[in-house]
């Protein structure tokens, strides 16, 4: 997918995509709402997590087709630096994991909202614009 205007992105966490791929109604509805009002984006970490979860070539091809729906945000120096700060602030107290730090740092670095089913993994990060899940925009 081409470059998306930064002002209209909503970054989606891996867990929401997994549920949407499994046709979980809340996740499917959440993605549909996001895609109606903004450009659904993911961190390259999310792309990697979904590919690592594939058990065979057929699942990999399906995942690759599914991922074509999303604008992928690649790692930058700013995202890397932000992830380090997040780990320094939140790893010991809250158990922030490296992939979650990188995904949160991506949303923070592009200053865009982020939706995750696992709210507990992110709710303590003050700089993050964490949307509720299931997310439904208001008209």
DSSP file (Angstrom, degrees, kcal/mol; ACC not computed):
  #  RESIDUE AA STRUCTURE BP1 BP2  ACC     N-H-->O    O-->H-N    N-H-->O    O-->H-N    TCO  KAPPA ALPHA  PHI   PSI    X-CA   Y-CA   Z-CA
    1    1 A X              0   0    0      0, 0.0    71,-0.2     0, 0.0     3,-0.1   0.000 360.0 360.0 360.0 144.1    0.0    0.0    0.0
    2    2 A X        -     0   0    0      1,-0.2     2,-0.1    69,-0.1     0, 0.0  -0.016 360.0 -61.4 -71.6 178.4    1.3    3.5   -0.8
    3    3 A X        -     0   0    0     68,-0.1     2,-0.3     1,-0.1    -1,-0.2  -0.410  55.0-147.0 -64.5 132.1    2.2    6.2    1.7
    4    4 A X        -     0   0    0     -2,-0.1     2,-0.2    -3,-0.1     5,-0.1  -0.772  26.5 -98.2-100.5 145.4   -0.7    7.2    3.8
    5    5 A X    >   -     0   0    0     -2,-0.3     3,-1.6     1,-0.2    34,-0.2  -0.459  33.1-135.6 -60.1 129.7   -1.3   10.7    5.1
    6    6 A X  G >  S+     0   0    0      1,-0.3     3,-1.1    -2,-0.2    -1,-0.2   0.769  95.7  67.9 -62.5 -27.3    0.0   10.6    8.7
    7    7 A X  G 3  S+     0   0    0      1,-0.2    -1,-0.3   105,-0.1    -2,-0.1   0.576 101.3  45.7 -74.1  -8.0   -3.0   12.5   10.0
    8    8 A X  G <  S+     0   0    0     -3,-1.6    31,-3.4    30,-0.0     2,-0.3   0.077  82.2 120.2-125.0  27.0   -5.5    9.8    9.4
    9    9 A X  E <   -a   39   0A   0     -3,-1.1   104,-0.5    29,-0.2     2,-0.4  -0.640  38.2-168.6 -89.2 147.7   -3.9    6.6   10.6
   10   10 A X  E     -ab  40 113A   0     29,-2.3    31,-2.8    -2,-0.3     2,-0.4  -0.976  20.3-141.3-128.3 122.0   -5.1    4.3   13.3
   11   11 A X  E     -ab  41 114A   0    102,-2.9   104,-2.6    -2,-0.4     2,-0.4  -0.688  14.5-154.5 -89.0 133.3   -2.5    1.7   14.4
   12   12 A X  E     - b   0 115A   0     29,-2.9    31,-0.4    -2,-0.4   104,-0.2  -0.889  10.3-129.4-113.3 134.3   -3.9   -1.7   15.1
   13   13 A X    >>  -     0   0    0    102,-2.4     4,-1.4    -2,-0.4     3,-0.6  -0.367  25.4-109.5 -80.3 160.6   -2.3   -4.3   17.4
   14   14 A X  H 3> S+     0   0    0      1,-0.2     4,-2.5     2,-0.2     5,-0.2   0.861 113.7  59.9 -55.9 -43.0   -1.5   -7.9   16.5
   15   15 A X  H 3> S+     0   0    0      1,-0.2     4,-2.0     2,-0.2    -1,-0.2   0.857 103.5  51.0 -61.1 -36.4   -4.2   -9.3   18.7
   16   16 A X  H <> S+     0   0    0     -3,-0.6     4,-2.4    99,-0.2    -1,-0.2   0.905 110.8  49.1 -66.9 -40.9   -7.0   -7.5   16.9
   17   17 A X  H  X S+     0   0    0     -4,-1.4     4,-2.7     2,-0.2    -2,-0.2   0.899 108.7  52.5 -66.1 -40.3   -5.7   -8.7   13.5
   18   18 A X  H  X S+     0   0    0     -4,-2.5     4,-1.1     1,-0.2    -1,-0.2   0.937 112.5  45.3 -59.8 -46.5   -5.5  -12.3   14.8
   19   19 A X  H  <>S+     0   0    0     -4,-2.0     5,-2.8     1,-0.2    -2,-0.2   0.894 112.3  51.3 -64.7 -39.5   -9.1  -12.1   16.0
   20   20 A X  H ><5S+     0   0    0     -4,-2.4     3,-1.8     1,-0.2    -2,-0.2   0.904 107.1  53.1 -64.6 -40.1  -10.3  -10.5   12.7
   21   21 A X  H 3<5S+     0   0    0     -4,-2.7    -1,-0.2     1,-0.3    -2,-0.2   0.782 108.8  50.6 -64.4 -25.8   -8.6  -13.2   10.7
   22   22 A X  T 3<5S-     0   0    0     -4,-1.1    -1,-0.3    -3,-0.2    -2,-0.2   0.306 119.0-114.9 -92.0   7.8  -10.6  -15.7   12.8
   23   23 A X  T < 5 +     0   0    0     -3,-1.8     2,-0.5     1,-0.2    -3,-0.2   0.794  50.1 172.1  62.5  32.2  -13.8  -13.7   12.0
   24   24 A X     >< -     0   0    0     -5,-2.8     4,-2.6     1,-0.1     3,-0.4  -0.627  33.6-135.1 -69.1 122.4  -14.3  -12.7   15.7
   25   25 A X  H  > S+     0   0    0     -2,-0.5     4,-2.7     1,-0.2     5,-0.3   0.850  99.6  51.8 -53.9 -43.0  -17.2  -10.2   15.4
   26   26 A X  H  > S+     0   0    0      1,-0.2     4,-2.3     2,-0.2    -1,-0.2   0.918 114.5  43.0 -61.0 -43.2  -15.8   -7.6   17.7
   27   27 A X  H  > S+     0   0    0     -3,-0.4     4,-2.7     2,-0.2     5,-0.2   0.902 113.7  50.2 -71.2 -41.3  -12.5   -7.5   15.8
   28   28 A X  H  X S+     0   0    0     -4,-2.6     4,-2.3     2,-0.2    -2,-0.2   0.926 114.5  45.4 -61.6 -44.9  -14.1   -7.5   12.4
   29   29 A X  H  X S+     0   0    0     -4,-2.7     4,-2.4    -5,-0.3    -2,-0.2   0.893 111.4  52.7 -65.0 -40.7  -16.4   -4.7   13.4
   30   30 A X  H  X S+     0   0    0     -4,-2.3     4,-2.5    -5,-0.3    -2,-0.2   0.942 112.0  45.0 -59.8 -49.3  -13.5   -2.8   15.0
   31   31 A X  H  X S+     0   0    0     -4,-2.7     4,-2.9     1,-0.2     5,-0.2   0.899 111.6  52.6 -63.6 -41.2  -11.4   -3.0   11.8
   32   32 A X  H  X S+     0   0    0     -4,-2.3     4,-1.3    -5,-0.2    -1,-0.2   0.913 111.2  47.1 -61.7 -42.0  -14.4   -2.1    9.6
   33   33 A X  H  X S+     0   0    0     -4,-2.4     4,-1.4     2,-0.2    -2,-0.2   0.919 112.9  48.7 -66.0 -44.0  -15.0    1.0   11.7
   34   34 A X  H  X S+     0   0    0     -4,-2.5     4,-2.1     1,-0.2     3,-0.5   0.936 111.9  48.8 -60.0 -46.3  -11.3    2.0   11.6
   35   35 A X  H  < S+     0   0    0     -4,-2.9    -1,-0.2     1,-0.2    -2,-0.2   0.725 108.3  55.1 -70.7 -20.6  -11.1    1.5    7.8
   36   36 A X  H  < S+     0   0    0     -4,-1.3    -1,-0.2    -5,-0.2    -2,-0.2   0.814 121.2  27.9 -76.6 -30.9  -14.3    3.6    7.3
   37   37 A X  H  < S-     0   0    0     -4,-1.4     2,-0.3    -3,-0.5    -2,-0.2   0.514 129.8  -1.9-112.1  -8.0  -12.9    6.6    9.2
   38   38 A X  S  < S-     0   0    0     -4,-2.1     2,-0.6    -5,-0.2   -29,-0.2  -0.903  83.5 -74.0-161.2-173.9   -9.1    6.3    8.8
   39   39 A X  E     -a    9   0A   0    -31,-3.4   -29,-2.3    -2,-0.3     2,-0.4  -0.894  45.1-131.4 -98.2 122.1   -6.3    4.3    7.3
   40   40 A X  E     -a   10   0A   0     -2,-0.6    31,-2.4    29,-0.2     2,-0.3  -0.604  34.3-179.0 -74.2 126.4   -5.6    1.1    9.2
   41   41 A X  E     -ac  11  71A   0    -31,-2.8   -29,-2.9    -2,-0.4     2,-0.3  -0.882  12.9-165.1-126.9 157.0   -1.9    0.8    9.9
   42   42 A X  E     - c   0  72A   0     29,-2.6    31,-3.2    -2,-0.3     2,-0.2  -0.963  26.2-109.9-136.4 155.8    0.3   -1.7   11.6
   43   43 A X  E >>  - c   0  73A   0    -31,-0.4     4,-1.7    -2,-0.3     3,-0.6  -0.539  31.7-118.4 -74.9 150.9    3.8   -1.8   12.9
   44   44 A X  H 3> S+     0   0    0     29,-2.1     4,-2.4     1,-0.2     5,-0.1   0.769 116.8  65.1 -60.7 -23.7    6.3   -4.0   10.9
   45   45 A X  H 3> S+     0   0    0     28,-0.3     4,-2.7     2,-0.2    -1,-0.2   0.906  99.9  49.8 -64.1 -41.7    6.6   -5.9   14.3
   46   46 A X  H <> S+     0   0    0     -3,-0.6     4,-2.4     2,-0.2    -2,-0.2   0.915 109.1  51.8 -62.1 -43.5    2.9   -6.8   13.9
   47   47 A X  H  X S+     0   0    0     -4,-1.7     4,-2.0     1,-0.2    -2,-0.2   0.932 111.7  47.0 -58.0 -45.4    3.6   -8.0   10.4
   48   48 A X  H  X S+     0   0    0     -4,-2.4     4,-2.7     1,-0.2    -2,-0.2   0.911 109.7  53.2 -63.3 -43.1    6.5  -10.1   11.6
   49   49 A X  H  X S+     0   0    0     -4,-2.7     4,-1.3     1,-0.2    -1,-0.2   0.905 109.9  48.1 -61.0 -41.2    4.4  -11.6   14.5
   50   50 A X  H  < S+     0   0    0     -4,-2.4     4,-0.3     1,-0.2    -1,-0.2   0.900 112.8  47.7 -67.3 -39.3    1.7  -12.7   12.1
   51   51 A X  H >< S+     0   0    0     -4,-2.0     3,-1.3     1,-0.2    -2,-0.2   0.892 109.1  53.4 -68.3 -38.4    4.2  -14.3    9.7
   52   52 A X  H 3< S+     0   0    0     -4,-2.7    -1,-0.2     1,-0.3    -2,-0.2   0.806 102.8  60.3 -64.8 -28.4    6.0  -16.1   12.5
   53   53 A X  T 3< S+     0   0    0     -4,-1.3    -1,-0.3    -5,-0.2     2,-0.2   0.567  80.4 108.2 -76.8  -7.9    2.6  -17.5   13.6
   54   54 A X    <   -     0   0    0     -3,-1.3     3,-0.1    -4,-0.3    -3,-0.0  -0.496  51.1-165.5 -73.9 137.8    2.1  -19.3   10.3
   55   55 A X        +     0   0    0     -2,-0.2     2,-0.3     1,-0.1    -1,-0.1   0.598  68.3   5.4 -98.6 -13.9    2.4  -23.1   10.4
   56   56 A X  S  > S-     0   0    0      1,-0.1     4,-2.1     0, 0.0     5,-0.1  -0.950  83.6 -88.4-158.8 175.6    2.7  -23.7    6.7
   57   57 A X  H  > S+     0   0    0     -2,-0.3     4,-2.8     1,-0.2     5,-0.2   0.850 121.1  55.5 -62.4 -36.7    2.9  -22.0    3.2
   58   58 A X  H  > S+     0   0    0      2,-0.2     4,-2.3     1,-0.2    -1,-0.2   0.935 110.0  45.2 -63.8 -45.3   -0.8  -21.9    2.8
   59   59 A X  H  > S+     0   0    0      2,-0.2     4,-2.7     1,-0.2    -1,-0.2   0.882 112.3  53.1 -63.9 -37.4   -1.2  -20.0    6.1
   60   60 A X  H  X S+     0   0    0     -4,-2.1     4,-2.6     2,-0.2    -2,-0.2   0.930 109.3  47.4 -64.5 -44.6    1.7  -17.7    5.1
   61   61 A X  H  X S+     0   0    0     -4,-2.8     4,-2.2     2,-0.2    -2,-0.2   0.911 112.6  49.9 -61.9 -42.2    0.1  -16.9    1.8
   62   62 A X  H  X S+     0   0    0     -4,-2.3     4,-2.5     2,-0.2    -2,-0.2   0.924 111.5  48.5 -61.9 -44.5   -3.2  -16.2    3.5
   63   63 A X  H  X S+     0   0    0     -4,-2.7     4,-2.6     1,-0.2    -2,-0.2   0.907 109.8  52.0 -62.3 -42.5   -1.5  -13.9    6.1
   64   64 A X  H  X S+     0   0    0     -4,-2.6     4,-0.8     2,-0.2    -1,-0.2   0.898 111.4  46.6 -62.6 -41.0    0.3  -12.0    3.3
   65   65 A X  H >< S+     0   0    0     -4,-2.2     3,-0.7     1,-0.2     4,-0.3   0.920 112.7  50.2 -65.7 -43.3   -2.9  -11.4    1.5
   66   66 A X  H >< S+     0   0    0     -4,-2.5     3,-1.5     1,-0.2    -2,-0.2   0.903 106.8  54.9 -60.1 -42.8   -4.6  -10.3    4.7
   67   67 A X  H >< S+     0   0    0     -4,-2.6     3,-1.9     1,-0.3    -1,-0.2   0.682  87.6  78.5 -68.8 -18.2   -1.7   -7.9    5.5
   68   68 A X  T << S+     0   0    0     -4,-0.8    -1,-0.3    -3,-0.7    -2,-0.2   0.702  82.6  68.3 -62.5 -18.0   -2.1   -6.1    2.1
   69   69 A X  T <  S+     0   0    0     -3,-1.5     2,-0.3    -4,-0.3    -1,-0.3   0.590  94.3  72.1 -74.2 -10.8   -5.1   -4.3    3.7
   70   70 A X  S <  S-     0   0    0     -3,-1.9     2,-0.5    -4,-0.1   -29,-0.2  -0.822  79.0-124.9-118.1 145.6   -2.8   -2.4    6.0
   71   71 A X  E     -c   41   0A   0    -31,-2.4   -29,-2.6    -2,-0.3     2,-0.5  -0.760  35.0-141.9 -79.6 124.3   -0.3    0.4    5.8
   72   72 A X  E     -c   42   0A   0     -2,-0.5     2,-0.6   -71,-0.2   -29,-0.2  -0.806   7.0-152.4 -97.9 125.5    2.9   -0.9    7.3
   73   73 A X  E     -c   43   0A   0    -31,-3.2   -29,-2.1    -2,-0.5   -28,-0.3  -0.858  15.7-148.9 -97.4 118.1    5.0    1.4    9.4
   74   74 A X        -     0   0    0     -2,-0.6     2,-0.1   -31,-0.2     5,-0.1  -0.396  26.6 -88.6 -84.4 162.2    8.7    0.4    9.4
   75   75 A X        -     0   0    0     -2,-0.1     2,-0.3     4,-0.1    -1,-0.1  -0.425  45.9-177.1 -70.0 142.5   11.2    1.0   12.2
   76   76 A X     >  -     0   0    0     -2,-0.1     4,-2.4    -3,-0.1     5,-0.2  -0.803  43.5-100.6-128.4 172.4   13.0    4.3   12.3
   77   77 A X  H  > S+     0   0    0     -2,-0.3     4,-2.7     1,-0.2     5,-0.2   0.905 124.2  52.6 -61.3 -40.3   15.7    5.6   14.6
   78   78 A X  H  > S+     0   0    0      2,-0.2     4,-2.5     1,-0.2    -1,-0.2   0.914 109.3  48.2 -62.9 -43.0   13.1    7.6   16.4
   79   79 A X  H  > S+     0   0    0      2,-0.2     4,-2.5     1,-0.2    -1,-0.2   0.924 112.5  49.4 -63.2 -43.7   10.9    4.5   17.0
   80   80 A X  H  X S+     0   0    0     -4,-2.4     4,-1.9     2,-0.2    -2,-0.2   0.930 112.5  46.9 -60.9 -46.3   13.9    2.6   18.2
   81   81 A X  H  X S+     0   0    0     -4,-2.7     4,-1.9     1,-0.2    -1,-0.2   0.900 112.8  49.6 -63.3 -41.0   14.9    5.4   20.6
   82   82 A X  H  X S+     0   0    0     -4,-2.5     4,-2.5     1,-0.2    -1,-0.2   0.895 108.2  53.7 -65.1 -40.2   11.4    5.7   21.9
   83   83 A X  H  X S+     0   0    0     -4,-2.5     4,-2.4     2,-0.2    -1,-0.2   0.892 107.0  51.9 -61.8 -40.0   11.1    1.9   22.4
   84   84 A X  H  X S+     0   0    0     -4,-1.9     4,-2.4     2,-0.2    -1,-0.2   0.930 110.1  48.5 -61.9 -45.3   14.3    2.0   24.6
   85   85 A X  H  X S+     0   0    0     -4,-1.9     4,-2.2     1,-0.2    -2,-0.2   0.917 110.9  50.9 -61.3 -43.4   12.9    4.8   26.7
   86   86 A X  H  X S+     0   0    0     -4,-2.5     4,-2.9     1,-0.2     5,-0.4   0.912 110.5  48.7 -61.4 -42.5    9.6    2.8   27.1
   87   87 A X  H  X S+     0   0    0     -4,-2.4     4,-2.0     1,-0.2     5,-0.4   0.905 110.9  50.6 -64.3 -40.5   11.5   -0.3   28.2
   88   88 A X  H  < S+     0   0    0     -4,-2.4    -1,-0.2     1,-0.2    -2,-0.2   0.880 118.6  38.8 -63.2 -36.9   13.6    1.8   30.7
   89   89 A X  H  < S+     0   0    0     -4,-2.2     4,-0.2    -5,-0.2    -2,-0.2   0.850 132.6  17.8 -80.5 -36.0   10.4    3.3   32.1
   90   90 A X  H  X>S+     0   0    0     -4,-2.9     4,-2.1    -5,-0.2     6,-1.2   0.537  96.2  86.0-123.7  -8.7    8.0    0.3   32.1
   91   91 A X  H  X5S+     0   0    0     -4,-2.0     4,-1.8    -5,-0.4    -3,-0.1   0.959  98.3  37.7 -63.2 -52.7    9.9   -3.1   31.8
   92   92 A X  H  45S+     0   0    0     -5,-0.4    -1,-0.2    -4,-0.2    -2,-0.1   0.914 124.5  37.8 -69.8 -43.2   10.6   -3.7   35.4
   93   93 A X  H  45S+     0   0    0     -4,-0.2    -1,-0.2     1,-0.1    -2,-0.2   0.892 135.1  17.6 -77.0 -39.6    7.4   -2.3   36.9
   94   94 A X  H  <5S-     0   0    0     -4,-2.1    -3,-0.2    27,-0.0    -2,-0.2   0.477  97.0-117.6-115.9  -4.6    4.9   -3.5   34.3
   95   95 A X     << -     0   0    0     -4,-1.8    -4,-0.2    -5,-0.5    -3,-0.1   0.793  39.1-171.1  74.1  27.3    6.7   -6.3   32.3
   96   96 A X        -     0   0    0     -6,-1.2    -1,-0.2   -10,-0.1     2,-0.2  -0.317  14.1-139.2 -56.0 126.7    6.6   -4.4   29.0
   97   97 A X     >  -     0   0    0     24,-0.1     4,-2.5     1,-0.1     5,-0.2  -0.522  17.1-112.6 -88.8 156.9    7.9   -6.8   26.3
   98   98 A X  H  > S+     0   0    0      1,-0.2     4,-2.4     2,-0.2     5,-0.2   0.922 115.5  48.2 -56.7 -50.3   10.2   -5.8   23.5
   99   99 A X  H  > S+     0   0    0      1,-0.2     4,-2.4     2,-0.2    -1,-0.2   0.920 113.4  48.3 -59.9 -41.0    7.6   -6.3   20.7
  100  100 A X  H  > S+     0   0    0      1,-0.2     4,-2.7     2,-0.2     5,-0.2   0.878 110.2  52.1 -65.9 -36.9    5.0   -4.3   22.6
  101  101 A X  H  X S+     0   0    0     -4,-2.5     4,-2.5     2,-0.2    -1,-0.2   0.913 111.5  46.8 -63.8 -42.5    7.5   -1.5   23.3
  102  102 A X  H  X S+     0   0    0     -4,-2.4     4,-1.6     2,-0.2    -2,-0.2   0.893 113.6  47.5 -67.5 -39.8    8.3   -1.3   19.5
  103  103 A X  H  X S+     0   0    0     -4,-2.4     4,-1.8    -5,-0.2    -2,-0.2   0.937 115.0  45.3 -67.1 -46.4    4.7   -1.3   18.5
  104  104 A X  H  X S+     0   0    0     -4,-2.7     4,-2.6     1,-0.2     5,-0.2   0.906 110.9  54.1 -62.4 -41.7    3.8    1.4   21.1
  105  105 A X  H  X S+     0   0    0     -4,-2.5     4,-2.7    -5,-0.2    -1,-0.2   0.850 104.9  55.2 -62.3 -33.9    6.8    3.4   20.1
  106  106 A X  H  X S+     0   0    0     -4,-1.6     4,-1.8     2,-0.2    -1,-0.2   0.951 110.1  44.4 -62.7 -49.3    5.6    3.3   16.5
  107  107 A X  H  <>S+     0   0    0     -4,-1.8     5,-2.0     1,-0.2     4,-0.5   0.900 116.2  47.5 -62.9 -41.1    2.2    4.8   17.5
  108  108 A X  H ><5S+     0   0    0     -4,-2.6     3,-0.8     1,-0.2    -1,-0.2   0.918 109.9  52.8 -65.6 -43.5    3.9    7.4   19.7
  109  109 A X  H 3<5S+     0   0    0     -4,-2.7    -1,-0.2     1,-0.3    -2,-0.2   0.833 115.3  39.1 -65.3 -34.2    6.4    8.3   17.1
  110  110 A X  T 3<5S-     0   0    0     -4,-1.8    -1,-0.3    -5,-0.2    -2,-0.2   0.436 106.9-129.5 -94.6   0.5    3.8    9.0   14.4
  111  111 A X  T < 5 +     0   0    0     -3,-0.8     2,-0.3    -4,-0.5    -3,-0.2   0.911  60.9 133.9  54.4  50.6    1.5   10.6   17.0
  112  112 A X      < -     0   0    0     -5,-2.0    17,-0.4    -6,-0.1    -1,-0.2  -0.911  60.1 -92.6-128.6 155.3   -1.5    8.5   16.0
  113  113 A X  E     -b   10   0A   0   -104,-0.5  -102,-2.9    -2,-0.3     2,-0.4  -0.238  36.1-153.2 -67.6 157.9   -4.1    6.5   18.0
  114  114 A X  E     -bd  11 130A   0     15,-2.5    17,-3.4  -104,-0.2     2,-0.4  -0.995   4.5-158.2-136.8 134.2   -3.6    2.8   18.7
  115  115 A X  E     +bd  12 131A   0   -104,-2.6  -102,-2.4    -2,-0.4     2,-0.3  -0.964  17.6 165.6-119.6 133.1   -6.1    0.0   19.3
  116  116 A X        -     0   0    0     15,-0.6     3,-0.2    -2,-0.4     6,-0.1  -0.998  37.1-146.3-143.0 142.6   -5.3   -3.2   21.2
  117  117 A X  S    S+     0   0    0     -2,-0.3     2,-1.7     1,-0.2     3,-0.2   0.849  98.0  67.4 -70.4 -36.2   -7.5   -5.9   22.7
  118  118 A X    >   +     0   0    0      1,-0.2     3,-1.6    -3,-0.1     4,-0.4  -0.531  61.5 165.7 -87.3  72.1   -4.8   -6.4   25.4
  119  119 A X  G >>  +     0   0    0     -2,-1.7     4,-2.6     1,-0.3     3,-1.7   0.837  69.4  64.5 -57.1 -35.6   -5.3   -3.0   27.1
  120  120 A X  G 34 S+     0   0    0      1,-0.3    -1,-0.3    -3,-0.2     4,-0.3   0.749  93.9  61.7 -63.7 -23.0   -3.4   -4.2   30.1
  121  121 A X  G <4 S+     0   0    0     -3,-1.6    -1,-0.3     1,-0.1    -2,-0.2   0.679 123.3  16.1 -74.0 -16.5   -0.2   -4.4   28.0
  122  122 A X  T X4 S+     0   0    0     -3,-1.7     3,-2.5    -4,-0.4    -2,-0.2   0.571  91.3  98.7-132.1 -16.5   -0.3   -0.7   27.2
  123  123 A X  T 3< S+     0   0    0     -4,-2.6    -3,-0.1     1,-0.3    -2,-0.1   0.699  82.9  58.8 -60.0 -21.1   -2.6    1.2   29.5
  124  124 A X  T 3  S+     0   0    0     -4,-0.3     2,-1.1     1,-0.1    -1,-0.3   0.524  79.1  98.7 -84.4  -6.7    0.3    2.4   31.7
  125  125 A X    X   -     0   0    0     -3,-2.5     3,-1.3     1,-0.2     5,-0.2  -0.720  56.0-168.6 -87.4 101.7    2.1    4.2   28.8
  126  126 A X  T 3  S+     0   0    0     -2,-1.1    -1,-0.2     1,-0.3    -3,-0.0   0.825  81.4  56.4 -61.2 -35.5    1.0    7.8   29.3
  127  127 A X  T 3  S+     0   0    0      2,-0.1     2,-0.3     0, 0.0    -1,-0.3   0.626  88.9  95.5 -74.1 -13.0    2.4    9.0   25.9
  128  128 A X  S <  S-     0   0    0     -3,-1.3     2,-1.5    -6,-0.2   -15,-0.1  -0.631  71.0-140.8 -87.1 133.2    0.2    6.4   24.0
  129  129 A X        -     0   0    0    -17,-0.4   -15,-2.5    -2,-0.3     2,-0.5  -0.627  32.9-172.4 -87.2  76.6   -3.2    7.4   22.5
  130  130 A X  E     -d  114   0A   0     -2,-1.5     2,-0.2    -5,-0.2   -15,-0.2  -0.615   9.2-151.8 -81.2 120.5   -4.7    4.1   23.5
  131  131 A X  E     -d  115   0A   0    -17,-3.4   -15,-0.6    -2,-0.5     4,-0.1  -0.581  24.6-103.5 -85.2 151.9   -8.2    3.6   22.1
  132  132 A X        -     0   0    0     -2,-0.2     2,-0.4   -17,-0.1    -1,-0.1  -0.331  45.9 -97.8 -68.5 158.6  -10.7    1.4   23.9
  133  133 A X  S    S+     0   0    0      1,-0.3     2,-0.1   -16,-0.1   -14,-0.1  -0.997 110.5  36.5-129.0 136.0  -11.5   -2.1   22.5
  134  134 A X  S    S-     0   0    0     -2,-0.4     2,-0.4  -108,-0.2    -1,-0.3   0.465  97.5-151.3 -70.0 137.7  -13.7   -3.0   20.8
  135  135 A X        +     0   0    0     -2,-0.1     2,-0.4  -109,-0.1  -102,-0.2  -0.635  21.2 175.1 -84.3 132.0  -13.2    0.5   19.2
  136  136 A X        -     0   0    0     -2,-0.4    -4,-0.1  -103,-0.1  -106,-0.1  -0.976  24.9-134.1-135.0 122.5  -16.2    2.2   17.7
  137  137 A X        -     0   0    0     -2,-0.4     2,-0.5  -107,-0.1  -103,-0.0  -0.326  17.3-123.0 -72.4 157.7  -15.8    5.7   16.4
  138  138 A X              0   0    0      1,-0.1    -1,-0.1    -2,-0.0     0, 0.0  -0.877 360.0 360.0-101.8 134.7  -18.3    8.3   17.1
  139  139 A X              0   0    0     -2,-0.5    -1,-0.1     0, 0.0    -2,-0.0   0.511 360.0 360.0 -64.4 360.0  -20.0   10.0   14.2
